[in-house]
Amino acid sequence: MADLLLSYIALAMILFSIGFLGIISRKNIFIVYMSIELMLNAVNLIFVALGRYNESMEPQVMAMIIIAIAAAEAAVFLSLIVVLYRNKKSLNSDIFNVLKQKDTANG
């Protein structure tokens, strides 16, 4: 049973690493979002595997809460992507300076 747990943890670590590499290497904001979702699912996989190994429901309940939070985050993030695309006509993350404050002292 411990070998199976280690297999699940190794798979989750690989998925998390792929998601992290997607965040730091890609410029497309949609790909960055999908990488964040991949990382959340890797964490969920660890929670479920640990719950199964310990024969406990607490980690699985935590995984369900993370799924609910991810659904709410998906709605907000996708609406943000639509608004930013309408303003800039691109999904390249380098051109988004909408949230920068203007320096009022220097004009």
Secondary structure, 3 states (H helix, E strand, C coil): CHHHHHHHHHHHHHHHHHHHHHHHHCCEHHHHHHHHHHHHHHHHHHHHHHHHHHCCCHHHHHHHHHHHHHHHHHHHHHHHHHHHHHHHCCCEHHHCCCCCCCCCCCC
